[in-house]
Each structure stands twice: as structure tokens, then as C-alpha cells.
Amino acid sequence: MIAVEQAVPLARLTTIGTGGPARGFARPGSLAELETALAWARERALAVATVGLGSNLLSADAGVEALVLRLGGELAAVASDGQTLLAGGGATNAVCLHHARTAGLGGLEFACAIPGTAGGGVWMNAGAYGSDWSKILIRALVVTATGSGWLSPAELGLSYRRSSLEHGQVVAQVEYRLTPRPPAEIRTRVAELVARRKATQPTNKRTFGSVFKNPEHELGAGQILEACGLKGHRIGGALISPMHANFIENAGGATTDDALALLGEARRRAREEYGVELEHEVELLGPIEPPA
Ligand SMILES: Cc1cc2nc3c(=O)[nH]c(=O)nc-3n(C[C@H](O)[C@H](O)[C@H](O)COP(=O)(O)OP(=O)(O)OC[C@H]3O[C@@H](n4cnc5c(N)ncnc54)[C@H](O)[C@@H]3O)c2cc1C
């Protein structure tokens, strides 16, 4: 048996702090518990969605008709074996990085400013500073209601900020290939990257990271939106960050609909003023569509 809570607000599970209730919510702490949770949902013909730290998620205000899982226990643990770092899908990047540094393993430093989990990183091939999950991932254990298997980066379809994973496929464990590096060097590099982030992005606000992927254009998404004069533009409780225009902040009482309306306005302006079709990077959960 695994405890399934009813009507847990997703606003509690997302960094932007919006989202209505999940039909069911469970925290499997082992592969056996994960399998039980998946079977529970299957018996009820209920969809399954896994959340990590909810740092790239907008979920419907009306709620989500699914069993939402957050991995814990063994499925959030981290260990190393030689140059391989073994992490549960729910292990946070901060804990993985700490473990890697202690073990004298480099290569994960780029993830220091990505406030997510190993599984969330695989899902969207998260990346920064010229690296991403596809460059360090050896394989990931993907579990579904009908079986499980280890998939390589190619089998996971990792490309720029995407994978071919679908809800119901749970990344339960990952293996990273890292390289020996003195802990002091890792510490210095991480401090540099964190300082760079703090200088340019609203890291102390409630956001879901970059709203849009960078388009094939000489300007990045944030530069285009800034040039459109959108910094500080507000709809309801959602605000285009005055610090970086590719971020939406929860400025107080924001809803997912507020954030989506702002996202739609930003897309419209980029299209009209720059002829650029921006593609959203944030993941949408539940019955919501980004405005055209
Ligand atoms: C301040 C800030 C800075 C950020 N900077 C970056 C950056 O530099 N680069 C970058 O790429 N991203 C960045 N992000 C976005 C986000 O942190 C990353 O996308 C991160 O990898 C999301 O991980 P998560 O565990 O929080 O996933 P969530 O947001 O919880 O989920 C994202 C998607 O992954 C799925 N998912 C999560 N865990 C699993 C799992 N175990 N198995 C199957 N599916 C799963 C979810 O269902 C959802 O579809 C930033 C976000 C913030 C708030």
C-alpha cells in the first residue's frame, strides 16, 4: 500500500506557486512503492504525472485529473561508484552537486543554477553554460505501469530542452558520467556561475525559469522581449521580471491563467515586432493551452 492524498494543491509543489488540486498525490520512496502507485493509478484509469521541484511547471488553476508523484527516499538518494554518479530521479541537483564535489567529480557544475531534480533534468534535457543533461547522462531507469528499462540519451530523445518522455513514464534513477576534478576547483567554478546568475536573473523571486526557448535569431528571447518594452508588464499577479524579460514572477496572488495571459502577450509582441515565433520552455500540466 502507498498513501494517496486527495486534492493536494499544485501551488504547493511549483516554484511559481500557482496551480489547482491534483486528484491524487503520493510520494513513493522506493521502486516497489513507485510500482504500487503506478498500479493504483492504472486500476482507476487515472493519468500519472511526476513532479520534481516544480521549477519548470505551470499547472492548471482548475486542477489536474491525475495521480501526481513526487519521488523521495531511495528514489531521491545519491551515491557514486568510480566516475559514475548514481542519483534517484527525485534527487535535487544541489544534492547531486554536493555529492559530486565531495567525491572529487566534476562535470555537473553547470547545474548549480538549475533548481530542479535529476528526473526533471532528463525530462527537458536541462542545461546551462554550454552543457546539458545529454552530455553527462549515461542512462536513466524509466518506470511505467507496464514495466521498466534503462534508456540511453539517444533512446530518451534528448535535444535542445526536450526529450521524448511522456507522462506516465517515471525517471526513477539516473547515472551520470563525471570526470575527476579537485573539490576546490569545483567550488570556485560553482561560486562564479552562481554569482553570474544572481547578477542577471531574478533568482530570489517565485518564477519557473525561462519562459521561452531561445529562438534561431541573433537576439535571445529575453532580449527580444526587453526590446518590446515588456519588462515590468503585469497581468493580475504575474509580472514580466524587471530584471530579465524571459522570466515571469509571481508578484503576489498570481494564478496560472495570469501567467499564461502574460506568456500569450509576450508571444504576440515578439511575433508582431520581430517576426519571431517564440516557443515556450515551461511545461504545462493539466487542461491548459498556451494562448496562440
Ligand atoms: C530560477 C530558475 C532558474 C532556472 N534555470 C534553468 C537553466 O539554466 N536551465 C534549464 O534548463 N532550466 C532552468 N530552470 C528550469 C528548471 O529548473 C529545469 O527545467 C529543471 O530541470 C526542472 O526540474 P524539476 O525537477 O523541478 O522538474 P519539474 O518542474 O517538477 O517538472 C518539469 C517536467 O519534468 C517532468 N518530471 C519531473 N521529474 C520527473 C521524473 N522523475 N520522471 C518523469 N518526469 C519528470 C514533469 O512531469 C514536467 O513535465 C530554471 C528554473 C528556475 C526557477
The ligand as a Gaussian input file, in Angstrom:
#p B3LYP/6-31G(d) Opt

LIG

0 1
 C       15.422000      30.447000     -11.090000
 C       15.363000      29.342000     -12.103000
 C       16.426000      29.140000     -12.971000
 C       16.381000      28.128000     -13.925000
 N       17.443000      27.973000     -14.764000
 C       17.423000      26.970000     -15.680000
 C       18.538000      26.776000     -16.568000
 O       19.538000      27.468000     -16.527000
 N       18.461000      25.767000     -17.468000
 C       17.380000      24.952000     -17.537000
 O       17.383000      24.032000     -18.382000
 N       16.316000      25.116000     -16.730000
 C       16.305000      26.097000     -15.798000
 N       15.234000      26.278000     -14.974000
 C       14.041000      25.428000     -15.131000
 C       14.045000      24.164000     -14.260000
 O       14.772000      24.362000     -13.066000
 C       14.628000      22.973000     -15.009000
 O       13.893000      22.711000     -16.175000
 C       14.644000      21.708000     -14.148000
 O       15.348000      20.695000     -14.822000
 C       13.242000      21.227000     -13.810000
 O       13.388000      20.184000     -12.899000
 P       12.255000      19.818000     -11.865000
 O       12.707000      18.597000     -11.178000
 O       11.899000      20.982000     -10.992000
 O       11.067000      19.459000     -12.839000
 P        9.552000      19.935000     -12.733000
 O        9.475000      21.397000     -12.998000
 O        8.947000      19.421000     -11.488000
 O        8.923000      19.158000     -13.972000
 C        9.283000      19.511000     -15.296000
 C        8.825000      18.375000     -16.230000
 O        9.563000      17.211000     -15.922000
 C        8.700000      16.139000     -15.563000
 N        9.377000      15.379000     -14.500000
 C        9.958000      15.861000     -13.375000
 N       10.532000      14.870000     -12.681000
 C       10.295000      13.733000     -13.391000
 C       10.637000      12.356000     -13.193000
 N       11.337000      11.920000     -12.137000
 N       10.219000      11.457000     -14.122000
 C        9.495000      11.846000     -15.205000
 N        9.160000      13.135000     -15.441000
 C        9.551000      14.062000     -14.541000
 C        7.416000      16.811000     -15.083000
 O        6.292000      15.972000     -15.231000
 C        7.352000      18.018000     -16.006000
 O        6.789000      17.677000     -17.254000
 C       15.248000      27.281000     -14.004000
 C       14.183000      27.467000     -13.123000
 C       14.233000      28.487000     -12.176000
 C       13.067000      28.660000     -11.233000

